Amino acid sequence: MPDEIQQLFEERLARYQAIIALEPTDRMIVGGTGSNYFAEVYAGYTRQEMMYDISKWMAAESKFAEDFPEVDLLRSGRIWAPIFDSVGFRLYRLPGNDLPKNTDFQFVEGEWMKADEYDLLINNPVEFLIEHRLPRVLGELKERGSARSYMAFLKGGMAYMLMAQVMRERVLNLEKKHGLPQPFQGVMLAPFDTLADGYRGLQGIMIDLFERPDKVLEACDALIPDSVSCAIATANPLKQYPIFMPLHRGTHPFLSPKQFDTFYWPSLFKAIMLLIEAGYTVRAYLEGDWTPNWHHWNEFPRGKIICDIDNKADISRAKSEIGNNVCLAGGIPDRMFILGTPEEIRSRVKELCETAGRDGGLILNGGCGIPYSTKPENFRAYVNATLEYGKYSDTIKPKLKKAPPPSVGKIPSRRVITPWEIKLREFGGVMGDETLIKEAWETFEQRAFCWLRFWDW
Amino acid sequence: MAQLTDLARALVDLEKDRVNAIVEDRLKRETSPLEIVKELNDGMIEIGERFTSCEYFISELMYSSHIMKEIMGRLEPLLGQTDLSESGNIVVIGTVKGDIHDIGKNIVVTLLKNAGFRVIDMGIDVPADQFAEKLKETGAKVLGLSCLLNIAFQEMKNVVDTLRRTGIRDRVKVIVGGQPTDEKVREYVGADYYALDAVAGVKICKKIYSP
């Protein structure tokens, strides 16, 4: 990588890290969104092309980065559709497949776990996933034991590894060619959302809150270790970027404040604390309106979290209520990017720079993303205005943070299906270096378990 | 809620077993199923009120609908040909084409039904001409358009344009709602009202039908 690109990359990353840590920076971040939908379609490819064709996706990212060189962060890719087709994943509808080619992919609500399966989920998640949930959510497994179902496991596993490779290439393309860091890497759902999204579904979980509340609580707690360890497995190994957390059912008014405090928050808090203690930061999308519940974010150590504030909530209020403890992102309504004028954007950016963003700790963004239908002139106005009004200092230059030391004993161990000890017994001992064999065995086992959880949502 | 019967109160308190027991008891005493349904409806109206005043949340709303659905499974065979849905002011509602999300819309449907409206729920991913046809067919004065995705603004506008093209725009009030909408979106779409949330949507429907 040429020196100047490397330097640009480090400057940008250091600025992002400083903002998350609520430390002083030279200026606001430009384009610091987690989900830049506009960047995905700016080059003119269809949504289907973006989700299926890797070369077009990379070309689109490069085109965006070249036309908006001021942008400081760009998420590389979200959905690589072939992996879902490889197993017939039933929770998404995909552009060009079962949606028109220029519509965004969408989530399908459903009951993918039965009410009487809580004990199995809690006590034997591997059996629960392989025997019960996956045959429901992966259409290719519908004929159990058939050649087609074995092929589905094989294809899904190959696609999983290929996707990891593709994502790595894209990340490197953005880093080495354009000096662009990622807004996050690795993902975790709130334990309650795991149940409420892709397991019991919204209808199911709402019944369970009243009819089997103890099981819901027990399951949320049981999900924590695997959720955390699988998130870390896909996170940035240098801990440079936050771990992404799209939070769905914590929004008001899904749950009463009492239900939120009882069912949603405790397991999420524990899971995030495990990540923080392991040296990671977190970027959480507070989707919908979190106003009555967001005070809980003050419970975390300061400067470890970004909360994206969605369209329905007030960024100024968020700033005054949690902005001393967590970094915030948001403030520009999606509607303004889509329907507004450059003048409106400019004046909104100016207002935010003079108020909620005056003392830092704010990333100007739409509601958890920059919308697809953003007018290019509005995005340009947002970039220019952020540079013009978002200046803090000519002398401060944030320094890149070193990866915190590993916190031994704090990270939950990664689950395996067949532990090495059992395999070793079956081998009847090994003749050479056991470690060499054991490490490879466990790596595959651990990755395979995270594959089972990959289909959570 | 002083005037509520014990059955309606059990429903409001979300006590499913008690609701079931009282219904069985009423049936044993040969209370007419229609009378039982009316009591339950009173309970649903009270639940809607509690949601409006933030005493209840979507969780309570959905659970009460679940109790009601189970009970109706028991009562409907006994009701014979009685059609409960043929009365009330009509609201046509749906999620516009291109968007398959319906949680928000379903909440509005529940609240509207609780408030005594006859709701024609067109579902999700509904094309503009189907809205227009249904409005013509039913003579409904209100159309509720819902979306979660901001890609739906253009389609909402298309629905309003279609109503204009088919000559029924003047007799239909259009309400837009959903996560990314606001007053400016309403203006762009050319709708009559923007509903900040489900409760606001129901209030607007009431206002349209009882000016």
Interface residues (C-beta under 8 A of the other chain):
Chain A: R93 P100 T103 D104 Q106 F107 V108 E109 L202 Q203 M206 I207 L209 F210 E211 H252 P253 F254 L255 S256 Q259 G288 D310 N311 K312 P333 D334 R335 M336 I338 L339 G340 G367 P371 Y372 S373
Chain B: L14 K16 F51 C54 Y56 F57 I58 S59 E60 M62 Y63 H66 G98 D99 I100 H101 D102 I103 L149 N150 I151 F153 Q154 Q179 P180 T181 D182 K184 V185 Y188
